[in-house]
């Protein structure tokens, strides 16, 4: 593996770093002011649309999609350092570049498994940033860490599917621009293969029987910029059978294909979040005095900063190795590495942000610094895309097989 970035990556990194400095960081306070004045907290602040227009003008658009027909055509290894940069402002930067979850995963699903009509109707406006989307899998009544547990029923009646079920923490669903749900449910609940019981269907938000019931908070935050996380009820919602993605029984496999890139994207951005926390920690340490000397001269603070730098460098190497393996041997061949970064990155970044909060005192848990919100986001990723314990279980089994 070559550790140097290629010429295209270096060019995009330079453009993106300049874009962050000139446009994104100054927009953070502006976006908060504008959002406070909006009629609905879920409406998009005007500055966000301005960021999107500027990013598109500069060619910093759809960088996550490796398919050059639809996206920038970057490899995972090329995209990794760019996603890291966007993680320094996770509320604004990914959205500005049209690289925010859950839209990224949904666009990947439509690119890989959607038919031509589905791509025309939903993928194209998503690629253009004209609409948003949501992915509806998690359910409150069952342990959704095991996707075979889901109970939402997708029943066929003639030329329609009838969807009944209750979902929650459906990211993006509160955004008024969210127009389409990808819903995972069971088309064959009694089938002999538990991984062939599930299917995915496209359900427009305005379908009769679809109710976005309430916003779900995450540590008290509602994640307005990404459209929040909603509880959604599907009560005999009917869609044409042509809204099926792929084939009946293919939902579990599609979900696995979707989660591989999603996990590495989250880990890339998490490293950027850690870098932002380290920067804030250092600025605080050199600007504050306690017990007769600067915080930067306190041994415990120096240890925190040193440990954080070592940990981030380790994580970055593991994430880059994973990206390289996904490019060279595919997602299945990089399964161990994908699980490793999913386990290691959130827990390490949570620890780094926690130390940064401690160094800021009361300010660390306030709205005056981004640390509390960064902490909430990082801690949530120990649950999202499969709880850490699920990945540990799978990884341990793979290791143990070598000795059986």
Number of C-alpha atoms within 10 A of each C-alpha: 7 7 9 8 13 11 10 11 19 15 11 19 20 12 16 23 15 12 18 19 11 11 17 25 15 11 19 17 12 15 19 13 12 16 20 11 10 13 8 10 18 21 17 20 19 13 20 21 14 14 21 21 16 17 22 17 10 13 14 22 24 27 25 28 24 18 15 11 9 17 14 17 16 18 19 24 21 25 23 24 23 24 29 23 24 28 26 25 20 23 21 24 28 25 22 25 23 23 23 25 21 19 25 23 25 22 25 21 19 20 19 16 17 20 15 11 11 18 18 12 10 21 24 17 13 22 21 13 22 11 18 26 31 27 23 25 22 25 22 12 12 13 12 16 18 12 22 19 17 25 22 23 22 26 18 15 11 8 10 17 23 19 27 21 19 23 25 22 23 26 23 29 31 29 23 16 18 20 20 21 22 21 26 27 29 28 23 18 19 9 13 9 12 16 15 19 21 31 26 28 25 21 24 19 19 12 14 13 16 21 16 17 14 16 21 19 13 16 13 9 14 18 21 18 23 24 26 22 24 24 22 22 20 22 15 17 21 23 20 16 16 15 19 24 23 19 13 16 21 18 26 21 13 20 18 15 17 19 16 20 21 18 18 25 25 23 29 27 24 31 28 24 29 31 22 20 25 22 14 20 25 17 12 17 21 13 10 13 14 10 7 6 11 14 20 20 13 14 9 11 19 15 11 17 20 12 12 23 15 10 19 21 11 13 20 21 12 18 27 22 20 26 26 20 21 23 17 13 11 13 20 14 14 20 17 18 21 27 21 18 24 26 22 18 27 25 16 20 27 23 18 26 29 19 20 29 23 15 20 19 11 9 15 22 17 14 10 10 14 21 25 21 22 25 25 16 21 26 20 16 23 19 15 16 19 19 17 20 13 16 19 15 10 14 18 12 11 12 11 10 8 7 6 5
